[in-house]
Amino acid sequence: MSFRLAAYAVCIEGERVLLVRSVASDGESQWSLPGGKVEHGEDPFDAVIREIGEETGCEAVVERLLGVDSRVIRSAERAAPGAPDHQNIGVFYRARITGGRLRPEPNDDVVESVWTPLPDVAGLRRSSLVDIGLALARTLPATGHVAAVPVGGLIQH
């Protein structure tokens, strides 16, 4: 089984959330939250600030820890044929943009970052991480955990 520790930012201003769009090698596009892999020896708190800057061009501050999500993606559900089962641990933070200008990620996966009206999110092809992050931000559960989001239709791994 492969494993990944990642940190994600839920940036909400008024009735909008900051989303990033990436394009896979097969041309499929998907929206997600700014964030990504925590490097070896890196603190997730520092990783989320770094990822926001890399993916969006913006500076941010972390306002609070929202929670942690752990999911196992079975081999049969992975995009790459024959890939092993994969566990992703996501640490979600509420963050506030403090400066910079939205731009694509230079020479990488994120092709755009956009302030998206919250009601429009349901109609986007998106990572399940978006729904997890928004649920954590909306409910602020004392446990820091929300139920798994079913994957299918517009919601992807």
Biotite code that builds the C-alpha atoms (Angstrom):
import biotite.structure as struc

atoms = struc.array([
    struc.Atom([0.000, 0.000, 0.000], chain_id="A", res_id=1, res_name="MET", atom_name="CA", element="C"),
    struc.Atom([1.269, 3.464, -0.843], chain_id="A", res_id=2, res_name="SER", atom_name="CA", element="C"),
    struc.Atom([0.867, 6.358, 1.594], chain_id="A", res_id=3, res_name="PHE", atom_name="CA", element="C"),
    struc.Atom([0.684, 10.136, 1.379], chain_id="A", res_id=4, res_name="ARG", atom_name="CA", element="C"),
    struc.Atom([0.423, 12.838, 4.052], chain_id="A", res_id=5, res_name="LEU", atom_name="CA", element="C"),
    struc.Atom([-1.010, 16.068, 2.658], chain_id="A", res_id=6, res_name="ALA", atom_name="CA", element="C"),
    struc.Atom([-2.162, 19.454, 3.936], chain_id="A", res_id=7, res_name="ALA", atom_name="CA", element="C"),
    struc.Atom([-5.114, 21.367, 2.431], chain_id="A", res_id=8, res_name="TYR", atom_name="CA", element="C"),
    struc.Atom([-6.400, 24.930, 2.794], chain_id="A", res_id=9, res_name="ALA", atom_name="CA", element="C"),
    struc.Atom([-10.041, 25.918, 3.020], chain_id="A", res_id=10, res_name="VAL", atom_name="CA", element="C"),
    struc.Atom([-10.024, 29.626, 2.106], chain_id="A", res_id=11, res_name="CYS", atom_name="CA", element="C"),
    struc.Atom([-13.493, 31.170, 2.291], chain_id="A", res_id=12, res_name="ILE", atom_name="CA", element="C"),
    struc.Atom([-14.267, 34.849, 1.664], chain_id="A", res_id=13, res_name="GLU", atom_name="CA", element="C"),
    struc.Atom([-17.918, 35.773, 1.980], chain_id="A", res_id=14, res_name="GLY", atom_name="CA", element="C"),
    struc.Atom([-19.801, 33.176, -0.050], chain_id="A", res_id=15, res_name="GLU", atom_name="CA", element="C"),
    struc.Atom([-16.801, 32.073, -2.144], chain_id="A", res_id=16, res_name="ARG", atom_name="CA", element="C"),
    struc.Atom([-14.159, 29.369, -1.727], chain_id="A", res_id=17, res_name="VAL", atom_name="CA", element="C"),
    struc.Atom([-10.736, 29.320, -3.349], chain_id="A", res_id=18, res_name="LEU", atom_name="CA", element="C"),
    struc.Atom([-10.366, 26.298, -5.649], chain_id="A", res_id=19, res_name="LEU", atom_name="CA", element="C"),
    struc.Atom([-7.561, 25.149, -7.927], chain_id="A", res_id=20, res_name="VAL", atom_name="CA", element="C"),
    struc.Atom([-7.994, 23.237, -11.195], chain_id="A", res_id=21, res_name="ARG", atom_name="CA", element="C"),
    struc.Atom([-5.542, 20.650, -12.383], chain_id="A", res_id=22, res_name="SER", atom_name="CA", element="C"),
    struc.Atom([-5.415, 18.714, -15.623], chain_id="A", res_id=23, res_name="VAL", atom_name="CA", element="C"),
    struc.Atom([-4.286, 15.077, -15.671], chain_id="A", res_id=24, res_name="ALA", atom_name="CA", element="C"),
    struc.Atom([-2.126, 13.571, -18.412], chain_id="A", res_id=25, res_name="SER", atom_name="CA", element="C"),
    struc.Atom([-5.281, 12.145, -20.020], chain_id="A", res_id=26, res_name="ASP", atom_name="CA", element="C"),
    struc.Atom([-6.712, 15.681, -20.328], chain_id="A", res_id=27, res_name="GLY", atom_name="CA", element="C"),
    struc.Atom([-9.297, 15.279, -17.552], chain_id="A", res_id=28, res_name="GLU", atom_name="CA", element="C"),
    struc.Atom([-9.778, 18.378, -15.434], chain_id="A", res_id=29, res_name="SER", atom_name="CA", element="C"),
    struc.Atom([-10.614, 18.387, -11.720], chain_id="A", res_id=30, res_name="GLN", atom_name="CA", element="C"),
    struc.Atom([-11.097, 21.065, -9.063], chain_id="A", res_id=31, res_name="TRP", atom_name="CA", element="C"),
    struc.Atom([-9.579, 20.761, -5.606], chain_id="A", res_id=32, res_name="SER", atom_name="CA", element="C"),
    struc.Atom([-8.513, 22.775, -2.591], chain_id="A", res_id=33, res_name="LEU", atom_name="CA", element="C"),
    struc.Atom([-5.067, 24.369, -2.570], chain_id="A", res_id=34, res_name="PRO", atom_name="CA", element="C"),
    struc.Atom([-2.702, 21.945, -0.909], chain_id="A", res_id=35, res_name="GLY", atom_name="CA", element="C"),
    struc.Atom([-0.623, 18.874, -1.377], chain_id="A", res_id=36, res_name="GLY", atom_name="CA", element="C"),
    struc.Atom([2.085, 16.583, -0.155], chain_id="A", res_id=37, res_name="LYS", atom_name="CA", element="C"),
    struc.Atom([3.870, 17.261, 3.109], chain_id="A", res_id=38, res_name="VAL", atom_name="CA", element="C"),
    struc.Atom([7.579, 16.824, 2.387], chain_id="A", res_id=39, res_name="GLU", atom_name="CA", element="C"),
    struc.Atom([9.743, 14.576, 4.573], chain_id="A", res_id=40, res_name="HIS", atom_name="CA", element="C"),
    struc.Atom([10.524, 16.454, 7.805], chain_id="A", res_id=41, res_name="GLY", atom_name="CA", element="C"),
    struc.Atom([8.066, 19.274, 6.998], chain_id="A", res_id=42, res_name="GLU", atom_name="CA", element="C"),
    struc.Atom([5.330, 20.386, 9.387], chain_id="A", res_id=43, res_name="ASP", atom_name="CA", element="C"),
    struc.Atom([1.820, 20.190, 7.782], chain_id="A", res_id=44, res_name="PRO", atom_name="CA", element="C"),
    struc.Atom([1.205, 23.761, 9.040], chain_id="A", res_id=45, res_name="PHE", atom_name="CA", element="C"),
    struc.Atom([4.175, 24.997, 6.995], chain_id="A", res_id=46, res_name="ASP", atom_name="CA", element="C"),
    struc.Atom([3.283, 22.751, 4.047], chain_id="A", res_id=47, res_name="ALA", atom_name="CA", element="C"),
    struc.Atom([-0.176, 24.254, 3.601], chain_id="A", res_id=48, res_name="VAL", atom_name="CA", element="C"),
    struc.Atom([1.226, 27.810, 3.474], chain_id="A", res_id=49, res_name="ILE", atom_name="CA", element="C"),
    struc.Atom([3.895, 26.682, 0.968], chain_id="A", res_id=50, res_name="ARG", atom_name="CA", element="C"),
    struc.Atom([1.315, 24.885, -1.189], chain_id="A", res_id=51, res_name="GLU", atom_name="CA", element="C"),
    struc.Atom([-1.012, 27.898, -1.275], chain_id="A", res_id=52, res_name="ILE", atom_name="CA", element="C"),
    struc.Atom([1.870, 30.043, -2.514], chain_id="A", res_id=53, res_name="GLY", atom_name="CA", element="C"),
    struc.Atom([3.046, 27.506, -5.099], chain_id="A", res_id=54, res_name="GLU", atom_name="CA", element="C"),
    struc.Atom([-0.387, 26.704, -6.492], chain_id="A", res_id=55, res_name="GLU", atom_name="CA", element="C"),
    struc.Atom([-2.079, 30.121, -6.409], chain_id="A", res_id=56, res_name="THR", atom_name="CA", element="C"),
    struc.Atom([0.615, 32.805, -6.148], chain_id="A", res_id=57, res_name="GLY", atom_name="CA", element="C"),
    struc.Atom([-0.999, 34.094, -2.956], chain_id="A", res_id=58, res_name="CYS", atom_name="CA", element="C"),
    struc.Atom([0.260, 34.575, 0.578], chain_id="A", res_id=59, res_name="GLU", atom_name="CA", element="C"),
    struc.Atom([-1.854, 33.240, 3.419], chain_id="A", res_id=60, res_name="ALA", atom_name="CA", element="C"),
    struc.Atom([-2.070, 32.742, 7.158], chain_id="A", res_id=61, res_name="VAL", atom_name="CA", element="C"),
    struc.Atom([-3.542, 29.737, 8.896], chain_id="A", res_id=62, res_name="VAL", atom_name="CA", element="C"),
    struc.Atom([-6.495, 30.650, 11.103], chain_id="A", res_id=63, res_name="GLU", atom_name="CA", element="C"),
    struc.Atom([-7.248, 27.240, 12.596], chain_id="A", res_id=64, res_name="ARG", atom_name="CA", element="C"),
    struc.Atom([-6.964, 23.508, 12.263], chain_id="A", res_id=65, res_name="LEU", atom_name="CA", element="C"),
    struc.Atom([-10.238, 22.103, 10.904], chain_id="A", res_id=66, res_name="LEU", atom_name="CA", element="C"),
    struc.Atom([-9.597, 18.375, 11.062], chain_id="A", res_id=67, res_name="GLY", atom_name="CA", element="C"),
    struc.Atom([-8.023, 15.284, 9.565], chain_id="A", res_id=68, res_name="VAL", atom_name="CA", element="C"),
    struc.Atom([-9.349, 12.922, 6.911], chain_id="A", res_id=69, res_name="ASP", atom_name="CA", element="C"),
    struc.Atom([-8.012, 9.442, 6.245], chain_id="A", res_id=70, res_name="SER", atom_name="CA", element="C"),
    struc.Atom([-9.104, 7.475, 3.222], chain_id="A", res_id=71, res_name="ARG", atom_name="CA", element="C"),
    struc.Atom([-7.973, 4.301, 1.523], chain_id="A", res_id=72, res_name="VAL", atom_name="CA", element="C"),
    struc.Atom([-8.358, 4.173, -2.245], chain_id="A", res_id=73, res_name="ILE", atom_name="CA", element="C"),
    struc.Atom([-8.470, 0.555, -3.385], chain_id="A", res_id=74, res_name="ARG", atom_name="CA", element="C"),
    struc.Atom([-6.347, -0.565, -6.309], chain_id="A", res_id=75, res_name="SER", atom_name="CA", element="C"),
    struc.Atom([-9.419, -1.110, -8.507], chain_id="A", res_id=76, res_name="ALA", atom_name="CA", element="C"),
    struc.Atom([-10.473, 2.536, -8.004], chain_id="A", res_id=77, res_name="GLU", atom_name="CA", element="C"),
    struc.Atom([-7.065, 4.029, -8.873], chain_id="A", res_id=78, res_name="ARG", atom_name="CA", element="C"),
    struc.Atom([-6.528, 5.787, -12.193], chain_id="A", res_id=79, res_name="ALA", atom_name="CA", element="C"),
    struc.Atom([-3.303, 3.888, -12.903], chain_id="A", res_id=80, res_name="ALA", atom_name="CA", element="C"),
    struc.Atom([-3.965, 0.220, -13.749], chain_id="A", res_id=81, res_name="PRO", atom_name="CA", element="C"),
    struc.Atom([-2.219, -2.123, -11.323], chain_id="A", res_id=82, res_name="GLY", atom_name="CA", element="C"),
    struc.Atom([-1.394, 0.610, -8.795], chain_id="A", res_id=83, res_name="ALA", atom_name="CA", element="C"),
    struc.Atom([-1.495, -0.626, -5.187], chain_id="A", res_id=84, res_name="PRO", atom_name="CA", element="C"),
    struc.Atom([-4.064, 0.387, -2.604], chain_id="A", res_id=85, res_name="ASP", atom_name="CA", element="C"),
    struc.Atom([-3.313, 3.931, -1.430], chain_id="A", res_id=86, res_name="HIS", atom_name="CA", element="C"),
    struc.Atom([-3.917, 5.706, 1.880], chain_id="A", res_id=87, res_name="GLN", atom_name="CA", element="C"),
    struc.Atom([-4.156, 9.509, 1.923], chain_id="A", res_id=88, res_name="ASN", atom_name="CA", element="C"),
    struc.Atom([-4.104, 11.377, 5.233], chain_id="A", res_id=89, res_name="ILE", atom_name="CA", element="C"),
    struc.Atom([-5.282, 14.954, 4.730], chain_id="A", res_id=90, res_name="GLY", atom_name="CA", element="C"),
    struc.Atom([-4.812, 17.679, 7.340], chain_id="A", res_id=91, res_name="VAL", atom_name="CA", element="C"),
    struc.Atom([-7.287, 20.507, 6.697], chain_id="A", res_id=92, res_name="PHE", atom_name="CA", element="C"),
    struc.Atom([-6.732, 24.104, 7.779], chain_id="A", res_id=93, res_name="TYR", atom_name="CA", element="C"),
    struc.Atom([-8.874, 27.210, 7.558], chain_id="A", res_id=94, res_name="ARG", atom_name="CA", element="C"),
    struc.Atom([-6.635, 29.823, 5.924], chain_id="A", res_id=95, res_name="ALA", atom_name="CA", element="C"),
    struc.Atom([-7.013, 33.465, 4.924], chain_id="A", res_id=96, res_name="ARG", atom_name="CA", element="C"),
    struc.Atom([-5.411, 34.998, 1.849], chain_id="A", res_id=97, res_name="ILE", atom_name="CA", element="C"),
    struc.Atom([-3.382, 38.060, 2.837], chain_id="A", res_id=98, res_name="THR", atom_name="CA", element="C"),
    struc.Atom([-1.686, 39.083, -0.414], chain_id="A", res_id=99, res_name="GLY", atom_name="CA", element="C"),
    struc.Atom([-0.520, 38.176, -3.873], chain_id="A", res_id=100, res_name="GLY", atom_name="CA", element="C"),
    struc.Atom([-2.455, 37.666, -7.105], chain_id="A", res_id=101, res_name="ARG", atom_name="CA", element="C"),
    struc.Atom([-4.094, 34.489, -8.353], chain_id="A", res_id=102, res_name="LEU", atom_name="CA", element="C"),
    struc.Atom([-2.126, 32.810, -11.131], chain_id="A", res_id=103, res_name="ARG", atom_name="CA", element="C"),
    struc.Atom([-1.537, 29.301, -12.506], chain_id="A", res_id=104, res_name="PRO", atom_name="CA", element="C"),
    struc.Atom([1.201, 27.181, -10.927], chain_id="A", res_id=105, res_name="GLU", atom_name="CA", element="C"),
    struc.Atom([4.350, 27.621, -13.014], chain_id="A", res_id=106, res_name="PRO", atom_name="CA", element="C"),
    struc.Atom([5.420, 24.399, -14.764], chain_id="A", res_id=107, res_name="ASN", atom_name="CA", element="C"),
    struc.Atom([3.095, 22.169, -12.770], chain_id="A", res_id=108, res_name="ASP", atom_name="CA", element="C"),
    struc.Atom([-0.384, 20.678, -12.459], chain_id="A", res_id=109, res_name="ASP", atom_name="CA", element="C"),
    struc.Atom([-2.512, 23.670, -11.400], chain_id="A", res_id=110, res_name="VAL", atom_name="CA", element="C"),
    struc.Atom([-3.712, 25.529, -14.486], chain_id="A", res_id=111, res_name="VAL", atom_name="CA", element="C"),
    struc.Atom([-5.924, 28.033, -12.661], chain_id="A", res_id=112, res_name="GLU", atom_name="CA", element="C"),
    struc.Atom([-7.069, 29.135, -9.225], chain_id="A", res_id=113, res_name="SER", atom_name="CA", element="C"),
    struc.Atom([-10.460, 30.781, -8.850], chain_id="A", res_id=114, res_name="VAL", atom_name="CA", element="C"),
    struc.Atom([-12.709, 32.222, -6.154], chain_id="A", res_id=115, res_name="TRP", atom_name="CA", element="C"),
    struc.Atom([-15.800, 30.068, -6.686], chain_id="A", res_id=116, res_name="THR", atom_name="CA", element="C"),
    struc.Atom([-19.294, 30.843, -5.373], chain_id="A", res_id=117, res_name="PRO", atom_name="CA", element="C"),
    struc.Atom([-20.162, 28.162, -2.798], chain_id="A", res_id=118, res_name="LEU", atom_name="CA", element="C"),
    struc.Atom([-23.456, 27.212, -4.532], chain_id="A", res_id=119, res_name="PRO", atom_name="CA", element="C"),
    struc.Atom([-21.506, 26.526, -7.779], chain_id="A", res_id=120, res_name="ASP", atom_name="CA", element="C"),
    struc.Atom([-19.226, 23.910, -6.192], chain_id="A", res_id=121, res_name="VAL", atom_name="CA", element="C"),
    struc.Atom([-21.854, 21.141, -6.417], chain_id="A", res_id=122, res_name="ALA", atom_name="CA", element="C"),
    struc.Atom([-21.817, 21.396, -10.233], chain_id="A", res_id=123, res_name="GLY", atom_name="CA", element="C"),
    struc.Atom([-18.047, 21.014, -10.618], chain_id="A", res_id=124, res_name="LEU", atom_name="CA", element="C"),
    struc.Atom([-16.034, 17.857, -11.335], chain_id="A", res_id=125, res_name="ARG", atom_name="CA", element="C"),
    struc.Atom([-14.034, 17.902, -8.117], chain_id="A", res_id=126, res_name="ARG", atom_name="CA", element="C"),
    struc.Atom([-11.943, 15.976, -5.659], chain_id="A", res_id=127, res_name="SER", atom_name="CA", element="C"),
    struc.Atom([-13.792, 14.561, -2.665], chain_id="A", res_id=128, res_name="SER", atom_name="CA", element="C"),
    struc.Atom([-11.334, 16.665, -0.623], chain_id="A", res_id=129, res_name="LEU", atom_name="CA", element="C"),
    struc.Atom([-13.354, 19.763, -1.528], chain_id="A", res_id=130, res_name="VAL", atom_name="CA", element="C"),
    struc.Atom([-16.487, 18.348, 0.092], chain_id="A", res_id=131, res_name="ASP", atom_name="CA", element="C"),
    struc.Atom([-14.564, 17.127, 3.152], chain_id="A", res_id=132, res_name="ILE", atom_name="CA", element="C"),
    struc.Atom([-12.914, 20.530, 3.643], chain_id="A", res_id=133, res_name="GLY", atom_name="CA", element="C"),
    struc.Atom([-16.178, 22.450, 3.240], chain_id="A", res_id=134, res_name="LEU", atom_name="CA", element="C"),
    struc.Atom([-17.967, 20.089, 5.648], chain_id="A", res_id=135, res_name="ALA", atom_name="CA", element="C"),
    struc.Atom([-15.227, 20.594, 8.237], chain_id="A", res_id=136, res_name="LEU", atom_name="CA", element="C"),
    struc.Atom([-15.362, 24.394, 7.806], chain_id="A", res_id=137, res_name="ALA", atom_name="CA", element="C"),
    struc.Atom([-19.153, 24.444, 8.022], chain_id="A", res_id=138, res_name="ARG", atom_name="CA", element="C"),
    struc.Atom([-19.607, 22.146, 11.039], chain_id="A", res_id=139, res_name="THR", atom_name="CA", element="C"),
    struc.Atom([-16.334, 22.569, 12.987], chain_id="A", res_id=140, res_name="LEU", atom_name="CA", element="C"),
    struc.Atom([-16.755, 19.146, 14.618], chain_id="A", res_id=141, res_name="PRO", atom_name="CA", element="C"),
    struc.Atom([-15.110, 18.802, 18.024], chain_id="A", res_id=142, res_name="ALA", atom_name="CA", element="C"),
    struc.Atom([-13.563, 15.529, 16.846], chain_id="A", res_id=143, res_name="THR", atom_name="CA", element="C"),
    struc.Atom([-12.076, 17.129, 13.713], chain_id="A", res_id=144, res_name="GLY", atom_name="CA", element="C"),
    struc.Atom([-13.644, 14.342, 11.660], chain_id="A", res_id=145, res_name="HIS", atom_name="CA", element="C"),
    struc.Atom([-16.572, 14.152, 9.252], chain_id="A", res_id=146, res_name="VAL", atom_name="CA", element="C"),
    struc.Atom([-18.084, 11.152, 7.491], chain_id="A", res_id=147, res_name="ALA", atom_name="CA", element="C"),
    struc.Atom([-16.492, 9.957, 4.269], chain_id="A", res_id=148, res_name="ALA", atom_name="CA", element="C"),
    struc.Atom([-17.796, 11.518, 1.077], chain_id="A", res_id=149, res_name="VAL", atom_name="CA", element="C"),
    struc.Atom([-19.128, 9.004, -1.454], chain_id="A", res_id=150, res_name="PRO", atom_name="CA", element="C"),
    struc.Atom([-17.162, 9.065, -4.693], chain_id="A", res_id=151, res_name="VAL", atom_name="CA", element="C"),
    struc.Atom([-18.956, 8.966, -8.022], chain_id="A", res_id=152, res_name="GLY", atom_name="CA", element="C"),
    struc.Atom([-20.423, 11.291, -10.642], chain_id="A", res_id=153, res_name="GLY", atom_name="CA", element="C"),
    struc.Atom([-18.755, 14.691, -10.294], chain_id="A", res_id=154, res_name="LEU", atom_name="CA", element="C"),
    struc.Atom([-16.948, 13.712, -7.078], chain_id="A", res_id=155, res_name="ILE", atom_name="CA", element="C"),
    struc.Atom([-13.635, 11.939, -7.727], chain_id="A", res_id=156, res_name="GLN", atom_name="CA", element="C"),
    struc.Atom([-10.750, 10.568, -5.637], chain_id="A", res_id=157, res_name="HIS", atom_name="CA", element="C"),
])
